[in-house]
């Protein structure tokens, strides 16, 4: 399964929203991420910006990539689209996983 979650790195400022596996426990195995900017501390993934996908050799920023809630945050479902060229299995509808958080924020699982 693929998850959308908030990743806290070991270094100050090393945090962002990411899409990838969470086993083993939130390691750096993601292929879609928001930027390391001040809005990367956003409580909701839709408030983060500057999203990138891994092309296989570099991070690229698809112009059409969107991360949207179906309702205002806190979201039950988040729709991620526009990065299908490089990461089709990490696009789609992500639903909030009850009782699971990362970095104090909800975790979402791809349907």
C-alpha positions as CSV (number, residue, x, y, z in Angstrom):
1,X,0.0,0.0,0.0
2,X,0.9,3.6,-0.5
3,X,0.5,6.2,2.2
4,X,0.3,10.0,2.3
5,X,1.9,11.1,5.6
6,X,4.0,13.8,7.3
7,X,7.6,12.9,7.5
8,X,9.9,14.4,10.2
9,X,13.6,14.0,9.4
10,X,16.5,14.0,11.8
11,X,17.7,17.5,10.8
12,X,16.0,20.7,11.7
13,X,13.7,21.7,8.9
14,X,13.9,18.3,7.3
15,X,10.1,17.7,7.2
16,X,7.5,17.4,4.5
17,X,4.4,15.6,3.3
18,X,5.3,12.5,1.3
19,X,3.7,9.6,-0.5
20,X,5.2,6.1,-0.2
21,X,5.5,3.1,2.0
22,X,5.5,3.4,5.8
23,X,7.1,0.1,6.5
24,X,9.6,-0.1,8.0
25,X,8.3,2.7,10.2
26,X,8.3,5.8,8.1
27,X,11.6,5.4,6.3
28,X,12.7,7.5,3.3
29,X,11.0,5.2,0.7
30,X,8.8,7.8,-0.9
31,X,8.5,9.0,-4.5
32,X,6.2,12.0,-4.1
33,X,7.0,14.9,-1.7
34,X,6.2,18.5,-0.9
35,X,9.1,20.9,-0.6
36,X,11.1,21.7,2.6
37,X,9.6,25.2,2.9
38,X,7.7,27.0,5.7
39,X,4.5,25.6,4.4
40,X,5.8,22.1,4.6
41,X,4.8,22.3,8.2
42,X,1.2,22.5,7.1
43,X,-1.2,20.5,9.2
44,X,-3.1,19.4,6.1
45,X,-1.4,18.0,2.9
46,X,-3.5,20.3,0.8
47,X,-1.8,23.3,2.4
48,X,1.7,22.1,1.4
49,X,3.1,23.3,-1.9
50,X,5.8,22.7,-4.4
51,X,5.1,19.0,-4.9
52,X,7.7,16.8,-6.7
53,X,7.7,13.3,-8.0
54,X,10.7,10.9,-8.5
55,X,11.2,10.3,-12.2
56,X,13.6,7.4,-11.6
57,X,16.7,9.6,-11.7
58,X,15.7,13.0,-10.4
59,X,12.9,14.9,-8.6
60,X,10.6,16.7,-11.1
61,X,7.8,19.1,-10.5
62,X,4.8,18.3,-12.8
63,X,2.8,21.4,-13.5
64,X,-0.4,19.5,-13.3
65,X,0.2,17.9,-9.9
66,X,-2.6,18.6,-7.5
67,X,-3.4,17.6,-3.9
68,X,-7.0,18.3,-2.9
69,X,-9.4,17.5,-0.2
70,X,-13.0,16.5,-1.0
71,X,-14.0,18.7,2.0
72,X,-12.2,21.2,4.2
73,X,-9.4,19.9,6.4
74,X,-9.2,17.8,8.4
75,X,-9.9,15.7,5.3
76,X,-11.4,12.2,5.2
77,X,-10.1,11.8,1.6
78,X,-7.3,13.5,-0.3
79,X,-7.1,13.3,-4.1
80,X,-3.6,13.3,-5.6
81,X,-3.4,13.6,-9.4
82,X,-1.2,14.9,-12.2
83,X,2.0,12.9,-11.6
84,X,0.9,9.7,-13.4
85,X,3.6,9.9,-16.0
86,X,6.3,9.1,-13.4
87,X,4.4,7.7,-10.3
88,X,1.0,6.4,-11.4
89,X,0.7,4.0,-8.4
90,X,1.1,6.9,-6.0
91,X,-1.8,8.9,-7.5
92,X,-5.4,8.5,-6.6
93,X,-7.7,8.8,-3.6
94,X,-6.1,8.5,-0.2
95,X,-8.4,7.9,2.8
96,X,-7.6,8.9,6.4
97,X,-6.6,5.9,8.5
98,X,-8.3,6.1,11.8
99,X,-6.0,6.2,14.8
100,X,-2.8,6.5,12.7
101,X,-0.7,9.6,12.8
102,X,2.8,10.7,11.8
103,X,4.4,13.9,13.0
104,X,1.2,14.7,14.8
105,X,-0.8,14.7,11.5
106,X,-3.2,12.2,10.0
107,X,-2.0,9.4,7.8
108,X,-3.9,8.6,4.5
109,X,-3.9,5.3,2.6
110,X,-4.3,4.9,-1.1
111,X,-7.5,3.1,-2.0
